[in-house]
Amino acid sequence: MRHAAPADDGRASRQEKRKLHGPAATKRGKPGRGSAAYTPKVQSLAGRGKKNLPRKTQSREQKTILYKWIIDHIDHPFPNDDERKDLTDDGFAKSKFRWWFSNHRHRNLECVEDGNGQRSYRPKLTFYKACQRLGVAIPWEIPEDMRRQLKIAD
């Protein structure tokens, strides 16, 4: 038994759309990738003037100051607003400052909880490498396994 053909009311059925435009054409009335009306969004860098600009990062001096602050506050490396203002003289935005600390805590520090539920932070190898690269002195004894990886002589 064959179904009767639907009345032609100017609208294509779902099956007809799939035949013409592919399966993505039936979603919310938007043209699918098989559709002739589909054009992928391509962003061109031509004429923008931002093509080869360097990334805006902190200077070596600024990074040195921030790493020294982390060393001094290794037990609780979360600066408050007053400390943020003291650490950033060059107009470092508050959100950018928070992101920098959040990223560096995640990448360079390991959160350790003791038996009482107290959190403390222990530097990872990446932290020691960054301090070594910046010439920042570490006031505590570096673990032996990390000393070997950093190639520090006794």
Secondary structure, DSSP 8 states (H G I E B T S, - for coil): ---------S---HHHHHHHH-GGGGSTT---TTSTT--------TTTS-TT-------HHHHHHHHHHHHHTTTS----HHHHHHH--S---HHHHHHHHHHHHHHHEEEEE-TTS-EEEEE-HHHHHHHHHHT---SS---HHHHHHHT---
